[in-house]
Amino acid sequence: MQFFWDFIWQVIDIKIFSQQLKLLFMLSLGAIPGAILRSHIDSILLVNIIGCFALGVLRGLPYSRQRHLIFGVAFCGSLTTFSAWIYQS
């Protein structure tokens, strides 16, 4: 698993990527799995509890700012907020 993350960080650090493209790539890297996981759970309450728990655990880990962006904002955001909006629409 560590090899995978090392590869991802090397791809992100390529100088071809502009700063905005790098940010978009990192957000997509976290948001897509969160949305896929959300599609398999029907209960909004359960999704929000899982998202809050995951955000609390991730916040307590000594990760870099980029990994907090990927998992905290993108993954938990797409897992919780969007699910309630789609369900109520």
Beta strands, then each sheet from edge to edge (+ up, - down):
end
